Each structure stands twice: as C-alpha cells, then as structure tokens.
Amino acid sequence: MASSEEVKQLIEGCKAQRSFAQQELYARFSGQLFATAIRHTNAREDAEDVLQESFVKIFKHIKSYRQDFSFEGWMRRIVVNTAITHYRKNLKHRHHQDISEIHATPRDLENHTDLEFTADELEHAIAQLPLGYRTVFCMFVIEGYRHQEIADQLGVDVNTSKSQLSRARKYLQRVLATLSARAQSNPSEPHDEGASQS
C-alpha cells in the first residue's frame, strides 16, 4: 500500500503530466477503483469503460484536488459519478424494467441475522440486486452519500432514494436468506454458489 508521501509525490507528478507518474497511479489504484466501478454497473465491460473514463477525468482534473480531502475518496467519487452518468445514459438506449415495479416480498429473516457471510459472498449478493437498487444501495451504504446527494445525482427526489434503499435492503435479505438456506441444506459445500470444483 502506498504511503501518504508516495501518493503525494505521484499527485505532483500527475499535475506535471509526467507519464510515469500517471502509469504508477493507475497501477496502484486501478484495482480498488475497478471494484467501485463494478458495483455500479451491470457488466465487467461497462465497469472497464467507467474505469478508463474515470482515470481520464482524474488526470484531467487532478490540479483541482485539495490536499485536505482524502485522495482515494476524491477518486472514488469521480468513479461513482462517472458510473452514474453511464447508467443514466444507458437508460435512454435500452428497454428496462422500472425498479419501482420490482417488489421484494419481505419475510421474517430474524433467523438469518446472526449468520456470517464472507466478503465475497456479500459482494456476490450485492451484484444480484437490480441495477437501480444496487446504485442507491452502494452510494448510501458503501460510498457514504446522503439521500439528498443521491437524489441530486440520479435526478430523483429524496423519498425515492429512501424507498429504493429500503427495497434494496429487503431484496438483499432475500438473496442472503436463499444463500444461507442452501448452505444449511448442503453444509459440506461452500456458500458461494459460483464456486466450482477443480
């Protein structure tokens, strides 16, 4: 992991448009920023597009970065905003199901609240959320956006953001409940249903 002094030097190098500094910055942070991008997109290809576009913006606007703000947080916000723009643009070009029409049927999940899931299992469960739900959920829970900020970014009202977060949580609970039920019925198998035997 890069030290704060190393990151500071990379930032200065990128401000001077030195290609080696840009390459090093990409090498050090592309992995974690890709993880952010893929949470907000439907496909790996889309996430890669978002990542590349985000780095173009990072290099273009790095002179405006303020040292009193987390650099990684600043980059993540650019990635999230780029993913949101990508999401809204795609809505105009594809037939999609309005997320307000997707109703999660709440169940009593108290029996599952004490179960532990690995980070990979949680990522897998979040990936199964409908894109609209996932966008709001990730912005609020993972990226730390407030509902007003989410509403402004997505062009919806605050109540819509709140209701979509609530539905996203219920939907996620259903996915995790199914995951835990499968694990209990097959205790010898790993939770991750995507795991394959070699």
C-alpha positions in Angstrom: 0.0 0.0 0.0 1.4 3.4 -1.0 2.4 5.7 1.8 1.0 9.2 2.1 4.3 10.7 1.0 4.5 8.4 -2.1 0.9 9.3 -3.0 1.7 13.0 -2.6 4.7 12.6 -5.0 2.5 10.8 -7.5 -0.1 13.5 -7.3 2.6 16.2 -8.0 3.9 14.1 -10.9 0.5 13.8 -12.4 -0.1 17.5 -12.0 3.0 18.0 -14.1 1.6 15.5 -16.6 4.5 13.1 -16.2 3.6 9.8 -17.9 5.5 7.6 -15.4 3.5 9.1 -12.5 0.2 8.6 -14.3 1.2 5.0 -15.1 2.2 4.4 -11.4 -1.0 6.0 -10.1 -3.1 3.8 -12.4 -1.1 0.6 -11.3 -1.6 1.4 -7.6 -5.3 2.4 -7.6 -7.0 0.8 -10.6 -7.8 -2.4 -8.7 -9.8 -0.8 -5.9 -11.4 1.7 -8.2 -12.5 -1.1 -10.6 -14.2 -2.7 -7.6 -16.1 0.5 -7.0 -17.0 0.7 -10.7 -18.3 -2.8 -11.0 -20.6 -2.3 -8.0 -22.4 0.4 -10.1 -22.5 -1.4 -13.4 -24.2 -4.5 -14.9 -21.2 -6.0 -16.7 -17.4 -6.2 -16.5 -17.1 -4.4 -19.8 -19.2 -1.5 -18.5 -17.0 -1.3 -15.4 -13.9 -1.2 -17.5 -15.3 1.6 -19.6 -16.2 3.5 -16.5 -12.7 2.9 -15.0 -10.9 4.2 -18.1 -13.2 7.2 -18.4 -12.7 7.9 -14.7 -8.9 7.9 -15.0 -9.1 10.3 -17.9 -11.1 12.7 -15.6 -8.7 12.1 -12.7 -5.7 13.1 -14.7 -7.5 16.0 -16.3 -8.8 17.4 -13.0 -6.1 16.4 -10.6 -4.9 20.0 -10.3 -8.2 20.8 -8.6 -7.7 18.2 -5.9 -7.4 19.7 -2.5 -4.9 18.1 -0.1 -7.2 18.4 2.9 -9.5 15.8 1.3 -8.9 12.1 1.0 -7.3 11.4 -2.4 -8.7 7.9 -2.6 -12.1 9.3 -1.6 -11.8 12.0 -4.3 -11.0 9.4 -6.9 -13.8 7.1 -5.8 -16.3 10.0 -6.1 -15.2 10.5 -9.7 -15.7 6.8 -10.4 -19.2 6.8 -8.8 -20.2 10.0 -10.7 -18.9 8.5 -14.0 -20.8 5.3 -13.3 -24.0 7.2 -12.6 -23.6 9.1 -15.9 -23.0 5.8 -17.7 -26.1 4.3 -16.0 -28.4 7.3 -16.9 -27.1 7.3 -20.5 -27.8 3.6 -20.9 -31.4 4.0 -19.7 -32.1 6.0 -22.8 -30.8 3.2 -25.1 -32.3 0.0 -23.7 -35.6 -1.3 -22.6 -35.5 -1.8 -18.9 -37.8 -2.7 -16.0 -38.6 0.2 -13.8 -37.2 -0.6 -10.4 -40.3 0.7 -8.8 -42.2 -2.2 -10.3 -39.9 -4.8 -8.6 -41.4 -5.7 -5.3 -39.3 -7.6 -2.7 -41.6 -9.7 -0.6 -40.5 -9.2 3.0 -40.0 -12.3 5.0 -39.2 -12.9 8.6 -35.4 -13.0 8.4 -34.6 -12.9 12.1 -33.2 -16.4 11.9 -30.6 -15.2 9.4 -29.4 -12.1 11.1 -26.8 -13.9 13.2 -25.3 -15.7 10.2 -21.9 -14.7 9.0 -21.1 -14.2 5.3 -17.7 -13.8 3.7 -16.8 -10.6 1.8 -17.0 -12.5 -1.5 -20.5 -13.8 -0.6 -21.7 -10.3 0.2 -20.2 -8.9 -3.0 -22.0 -11.7 -4.9 -25.3 -11.0 -3.2 -25.0 -7.2 -3.9 -24.2 -8.0 -7.5 -27.6 -9.7 -7.8 -29.5 -6.6 -6.9 -31.3 -4.9 -9.8 -29.0 -2.1 -11.1 -31.2 0.7 -9.8 -31.4 -0.8 -6.3 -27.6 -1.5 -6.4 -26.8 2.0 -7.4 -28.7 3.6 -4.4 -27.5 0.9 -2.0 -23.8 1.2 -2.9 -24.0 5.0 -2.9 -25.6 5.2 0.6 -24.1 2.2 2.4 -20.6 1.8 0.8 -19.7 5.2 -0.6 -21.4 7.3 2.2 -23.6 9.5 0.1 -26.6 11.2 1.8 -30.0 10.8 0.3 -30.1 14.4 -0.9 -26.8 13.8 -2.7 -28.1 10.6 -4.2 -31.3 12.3 -5.3 -29.4 15.1 -7.0 -27.1 12.7 -8.8 -29.8 10.4 -10.0 -32.4 13.1 -10.8 -35.0 11.7 -8.4 -36.5 13.0 -5.2 -35.2 12.2 -1.7 -38.2 9.9 -0.9 -37.5 7.9 -4.0 -33.9 7.4 -2.8 -35.1 6.3 0.6 -37.7 3.9 -0.7 -35.2 2.3 -3.2 -32.7 1.8 -0.4 -35.4 0.1 1.7 -36.3 -2.1 -1.1 -32.7 -2.8 -1.9 -32.1 -4.0 1.7 -35.2 -6.3 1.6 -34.1 -7.7 -1.8 -30.6 -8.3 -0.4 -32.0 -10.0 2.6 -33.9 -12.4 0.3 -30.7 -13.2 -1.6 -28.8 -13.8 1.6 -31.6 -15.9 3.0 -31.6 -18.1 -0.1 -27.8 -18.3 0.2 -27.9 -19.4 3.9 -30.7 -21.9 3.2 -28.6 -23.6 0.5 -25.6 -23.6 2.8 -27.7 -25.3 5.6 -29.1 -27.9 3.2 -25.6 -28.6 1.9 -23.3 -28.0 4.9 -20.3 -29.6 3.2 -20.4 -27.2 0.2 -19.1 -23.6 0.3 -21.7 -20.8 0.5 -20.5 -19.2 -2.7 -22.8 -20.8 -5.3 -20.3 -19.7 -8.0 -17.6 -21.8 -6.6 -16.6 -24.8 -8.8 -14.7 -27.9 -8.0 -11.4 -28.4 -9.7 
